[in-house]
Amino acid sequence: MPKFAANLNFLFQDIDFLDRFAAAAENGFQAVEYLFPYEYPPDQLKQALAKHGLVQALFNLSPGNWNAGDRGLAALPGRETEFRAAVKMAGKYAEALACKQVHVMAGIVPDGAQRDVYEECYITNLSYAADYFSVRGVRTLIEPLNSFDMPGYLLNGSKQARRVIEAVGSDNLYLQYDVYHLQIMEGNLAYSFERDLDITSHIQIAGVPGRHEPVIGEVNYPYLFALFDRLGYDGWVGCEYRPRGETRAGLDWAREYGIGNGR
Protein backbone atom coordinates (compact mmCIF):
# COMPACT_ATOMS: atom_id res chain seq x y z
CA MET A 1 0.00 0.00 0.00
CA PRO A 2 1.43 3.43 -0.88
CA LYS A 3 2.64 5.66 1.95
CA PHE A 4 1.21 9.14 1.45
CA ALA A 5 2.76 12.40 2.61
CA ALA A 6 0.68 15.58 2.84
CA ASN A 7 2.15 18.55 1.02
CA LEU A 8 1.42 21.38 3.43
CA ASN A 9 1.78 24.11 0.83
CA PHE A 10 -1.04 22.58 -1.21
CA LEU A 11 -3.35 20.91 1.32
CA PHE A 12 -5.27 22.42 4.25
CA GLN A 13 -4.86 25.96 2.98
CA ASP A 14 -7.87 27.14 4.95
CA ILE A 15 -5.80 27.05 8.14
CA ASP A 16 -2.45 28.54 9.19
CA PHE A 17 0.64 26.67 8.05
CA LEU A 18 1.75 25.48 11.48
CA ASP A 19 -1.75 24.15 12.16
CA ARG A 20 -1.55 21.98 9.05
CA PHE A 21 0.70 19.47 10.82
CA ALA A 22 -2.14 18.60 13.18
CA ALA A 23 -4.62 18.44 10.30
CA ALA A 24 -2.37 16.06 8.39
CA ALA A 25 -2.01 13.72 11.36
CA GLU A 26 -5.72 13.86 12.18
CA ASN A 27 -6.49 12.75 8.63
CA GLY A 28 -4.20 9.74 8.71
CA PHE A 29 -1.03 11.08 7.06
CA GLN A 30 2.17 9.77 8.59
CA ALA A 31 4.47 12.22 6.80
CA VAL A 32 4.53 15.74 5.43
CA GLU A 33 6.43 17.62 2.78
CA TYR A 34 6.45 21.25 1.70
CA LEU A 35 8.37 23.53 -0.61
CA PHE A 36 10.59 25.57 1.70
CA PRO A 37 11.03 25.48 5.50
CA TYR A 38 13.18 28.59 5.82
CA GLU A 39 10.46 30.98 7.02
CA TYR A 40 10.36 29.09 10.31
CA PRO A 41 13.12 28.22 12.81
CA PRO A 42 14.06 24.54 12.51
CA ASP A 43 13.24 23.89 16.18
CA GLN A 44 9.68 25.13 15.66
CA LEU A 45 9.14 22.74 12.76
CA LYS A 46 10.82 19.92 14.66
CA GLN A 47 8.41 20.43 17.54
CA ALA A 48 5.41 20.36 15.18
CA LEU A 49 6.59 17.08 13.68
CA ALA A 50 7.24 15.49 17.07
CA LYS A 51 3.97 16.68 18.59
CA HIS A 52 1.94 15.00 15.87
CA GLY A 53 4.14 11.97 15.22
CA LEU A 54 5.01 12.94 11.65
CA VAL A 55 7.97 12.22 9.41
CA GLN A 56 9.48 15.02 7.34
CA ALA A 57 9.59 13.34 3.94
CA LEU A 58 11.04 16.09 1.78
CA PHE A 59 11.69 19.79 1.30
CA ASN A 60 13.46 21.92 -1.31
CA LEU A 61 16.67 23.87 -1.21
CA SER A 62 16.19 27.62 -1.30
CA PRO A 63 15.29 28.62 -4.87
CA GLY A 64 16.98 32.00 -4.63
CA ASN A 65 14.78 35.06 -4.83
CA TRP A 66 11.37 33.60 -5.64
CA ASN A 67 9.67 36.99 -5.92
CA ALA A 68 12.28 38.08 -8.47
CA GLY A 69 11.61 35.00 -10.60
CA ASP A 70 14.22 32.56 -9.32
CA ARG A 71 13.18 28.92 -9.44
CA GLY A 72 16.38 27.33 -8.25
CA LEU A 73 20.09 28.12 -8.29
CA ALA A 74 21.82 24.88 -9.25
CA ALA A 75 21.98 25.58 -13.00
CA LEU A 76 22.77 29.29 -12.84
CA PRO A 77 26.35 30.22 -13.79
CA GLY A 78 27.81 32.91 -11.58
CA ARG A 79 25.70 32.05 -8.54
CA GLU A 80 27.70 29.10 -7.26
CA THR A 81 28.51 30.77 -3.93
CA GLU A 82 24.82 31.42 -3.31
CA PHE A 83 24.01 27.84 -4.25
CA ARG A 84 26.55 26.40 -1.82
CA ALA A 85 25.14 28.55 0.96
CA ALA A 86 21.67 27.15 0.13
CA VAL A 87 23.06 23.61 0.33
CA LYS A 88 24.51 24.26 3.78
CA MET A 89 21.30 25.87 5.02
CA ALA A 90 19.29 22.88 3.78
CA GLY A 91 21.73 20.60 5.55
CA LYS A 92 21.03 22.33 8.87
CA TYR A 93 17.28 21.97 8.40
CA ALA A 94 17.57 18.35 7.25
CA GLU A 95 19.55 17.48 10.37
CA ALA A 96 17.12 19.25 12.68
CA LEU A 97 14.05 17.69 11.05
CA ALA A 98 15.58 14.23 10.56
CA CYS A 99 14.70 14.62 6.89
CA LYS A 100 16.40 12.08 4.64
CA GLN A 101 15.70 13.73 1.27
CA VAL A 102 16.08 17.19 -0.24
CA HIS A 103 15.10 18.42 -3.69
CA VAL A 104 17.57 20.63 -5.57
CA MET A 105 15.77 22.98 -7.96
CA ALA A 106 17.61 23.66 -11.22
CA GLY A 107 16.50 27.15 -12.22
CA ILE A 108 15.30 29.05 -15.26
CA VAL A 109 17.34 29.33 -18.46
CA PRO A 110 16.95 32.84 -19.95
CA ASP A 111 15.55 33.13 -23.44
CA GLY A 112 18.31 32.81 -26.00
CA ALA A 113 20.87 31.37 -23.58
CA GLN A 114 22.80 28.20 -24.37
CA ARG A 115 21.14 25.42 -22.40
CA ASP A 116 24.24 23.23 -22.49
CA VAL A 117 26.16 25.88 -20.52
CA TYR A 118 23.46 25.84 -17.84
CA GLU A 119 23.35 22.06 -17.78
CA GLU A 120 27.11 21.92 -17.32
CA CYS A 121 26.78 24.26 -14.33
CA TYR A 122 23.91 22.12 -13.06
CA ILE A 123 26.00 18.96 -13.18
CA THR A 124 28.90 20.61 -11.34
CA ASN A 125 26.67 22.00 -8.60
CA LEU A 126 24.76 18.74 -8.22
CA SER A 127 28.06 16.93 -7.73
CA TYR A 128 28.88 19.28 -4.86
CA ALA A 129 25.41 18.88 -3.31
CA ALA A 130 25.38 15.10 -3.65
CA ASP A 131 28.75 14.83 -1.91
CA TYR A 132 27.75 17.28 0.83
CA PHE A 133 24.51 15.49 1.64
CA SER A 134 25.96 11.99 1.27
CA VAL A 135 28.13 12.26 4.37
CA ARG A 136 25.05 13.49 6.26
CA GLY A 137 22.85 10.57 5.22
CA VAL A 138 20.54 12.75 3.11
CA ARG A 139 19.51 11.87 -0.43
CA THR A 140 19.80 14.50 -3.16
CA LEU A 141 16.86 14.61 -5.58
CA ILE A 142 16.13 16.33 -8.90
CA GLU A 143 12.66 16.73 -10.39
CA PRO A 144 11.63 17.36 -14.01
CA LEU A 145 9.00 20.11 -14.19
CA ASN A 146 6.66 20.70 -17.11
CA SER A 147 7.39 23.62 -19.41
CA PHE A 148 3.80 24.90 -19.32
CA ASP A 149 3.64 25.58 -15.59
CA MET A 150 7.35 26.46 -15.38
CA PRO A 151 8.51 28.00 -18.69
CA GLY A 152 12.27 28.01 -19.13
CA TYR A 153 13.00 25.51 -16.36
CA LEU A 154 16.13 23.55 -17.25
CA LEU A 155 14.97 20.04 -16.33
CA ASN A 156 11.87 18.92 -18.23
CA GLY A 157 11.92 15.16 -18.72
CA SER A 158 12.81 11.82 -17.19
CA LYS A 159 15.38 10.93 -19.85
CA GLN A 160 17.14 14.24 -19.30
CA ALA A 161 17.09 13.59 -15.56
CA ARG A 162 18.74 10.19 -16.04
CA ARG A 163 21.36 11.73 -18.31
CA VAL A 164 22.17 14.33 -15.67
CA ILE A 165 22.31 11.74 -12.90
CA GLU A 166 24.66 9.59 -14.94
CA ALA A 167 26.83 12.61 -15.82
CA VAL A 168 27.19 13.50 -12.13
CA GLY A 169 28.15 9.91 -11.40
CA SER A 170 27.23 10.00 -7.72
CA ASP A 171 25.46 7.23 -5.82
CA ASN A 172 23.62 9.98 -3.92
CA LEU A 173 21.60 11.58 -6.71
CA TYR A 174 18.04 10.42 -7.40
CA LEU A 175 14.91 11.18 -9.38
CA GLN A 176 11.86 12.80 -7.83
CA TYR A 177 9.13 11.30 -10.03
CA ASP A 178 6.25 13.78 -10.24
CA VAL A 179 3.39 12.08 -12.06
CA TYR A 180 1.65 15.38 -12.81
CA HIS A 181 4.64 16.96 -14.55
CA LEU A 182 5.69 13.82 -16.41
CA GLN A 183 2.19 13.08 -17.67
CA ILE A 184 2.09 16.56 -19.21
CA MET A 185 5.56 16.29 -20.74
CA GLU A 186 5.75 12.60 -21.69
CA GLY A 187 2.84 10.34 -20.79
CA ASN A 188 3.54 6.59 -20.91
CA LEU A 189 3.85 6.70 -17.14
CA ALA A 190 3.85 3.01 -16.28
CA TYR A 191 6.70 2.37 -18.69
CA SER A 192 8.82 5.32 -17.58
CA PHE A 193 8.30 4.64 -13.89
CA GLU A 194 9.37 1.02 -14.22
CA ARG A 195 12.33 2.04 -16.39
CA ASP A 196 13.46 4.62 -13.83
CA LEU A 197 12.60 2.76 -10.61
CA ASP A 198 16.31 2.22 -9.96
CA ILE A 199 16.89 5.97 -9.62
CA THR A 200 13.53 6.99 -8.11
CA SER A 201 13.46 8.02 -4.45
CA HIS A 202 10.23 10.02 -4.17
CA ILE A 203 6.89 10.31 -5.99
CA GLN A 204 4.43 13.18 -6.16
CA ILE A 205 0.87 13.04 -7.48
CA ALA A 206 -1.92 15.27 -8.76
CA GLY A 207 -4.71 15.05 -11.29
CA VAL A 208 -4.09 16.05 -14.91
CA PRO A 209 -5.21 18.56 -16.07
CA GLY A 210 -5.86 21.08 -13.31
CA ARG A 211 -3.56 19.66 -10.60
CA HIS A 212 -6.53 18.72 -8.45
CA GLU A 213 -7.32 15.50 -6.53
CA PRO A 214 -5.76 12.45 -8.20
CA VAL A 215 -9.16 10.97 -9.04
CA ILE A 216 -9.86 13.95 -11.34
CA GLY A 217 -8.50 13.80 -14.85
CA GLU A 218 -6.82 11.49 -17.28
CA VAL A 219 -4.38 9.57 -15.05
CA ASN A 220 -5.47 6.16 -13.73
CA TYR A 221 -4.00 6.45 -10.25
CA PRO A 222 -5.39 3.20 -8.81
CA TYR A 223 -3.51 1.41 -11.58
CA LEU A 224 -0.31 3.33 -10.81
CA PHE A 225 -0.61 2.75 -7.06
CA ALA A 226 -0.91 -0.98 -7.68
CA LEU A 227 2.10 -0.75 -10.00
CA PHE A 228 4.17 1.00 -7.35
CA ASP A 229 3.36 -1.84 -4.95
CA ARG A 230 4.03 -4.55 -7.49
CA LEU A 231 7.44 -3.11 -8.36
CA GLY A 232 8.37 -2.82 -4.69
CA TYR A 233 8.53 0.96 -4.38
CA ASP A 234 8.56 1.70 -0.65
CA GLY A 235 9.19 5.45 -0.56
CA TRP A 236 6.76 8.27 0.12
CA VAL A 237 4.08 9.46 -2.28
CA GLY A 238 3.62 13.20 -1.86
CA CYS A 239 0.12 14.62 -2.30
CA GLU A 240 1.07 17.82 -4.11
CA TYR A 241 -2.30 18.79 -5.52
CA ARG A 242 -4.70 21.72 -5.25
CA PRO A 243 -7.99 20.59 -3.71
CA ARG A 244 -11.02 21.79 -5.66
CA GLY A 245 -12.66 22.64 -2.35
CA GLU A 246 -11.89 22.04 1.30
CA THR A 247 -9.09 19.50 1.66
CA ARG A 248 -10.87 17.04 3.96
CA ALA A 249 -13.95 16.95 1.75
CA GLY A 250 -11.79 15.88 -1.16
CA LEU A 251 -10.02 12.98 0.55
CA ASP A 252 -12.57 10.32 -0.39
CA TRP A 253 -10.12 9.01 -2.99
CA ALA A 254 -7.66 8.08 -0.22
CA ARG A 255 -9.89 6.42 2.34
CA GLU A 256 -9.11 2.92 1.15
CA TYR A 257 -5.46 3.73 1.85
CA GLY A 258 -6.15 4.87 5.40
CA ILE A 259 -6.15 8.60 4.66
CA GLY A 260 -9.02 11.00 5.33
CA ASN A 261 -10.70 8.92 7.99
CA GLY A 262 -10.48 11.62 10.64
CA ARG A 263 -8.09 9.68 12.86
Secondary structure, DSSP 8 states (H G I E B T S, - for coil): --EEEEETTTS-TTS-GGGHHHHHHHTT--EEE-S--TTS-HHHHHHHHHHHT-EEEEEE---S-GGGT--BSTT-TT-HHHHHHHHHHHHHHHHHHT--EEE--B-B--TT--HHHHHHHHHHHHHHHHHHHHTTT-EEEE----TTTSTTBS---HHHHHHHHHHHT-TTEEEEEEHHHHHHHT--HHHHHHHTGGGEEEEEE--TTTS--TTSSS--HHHHHHHHHHHT--SEEEE----SS-TGGGGGGGGGGT-SS--
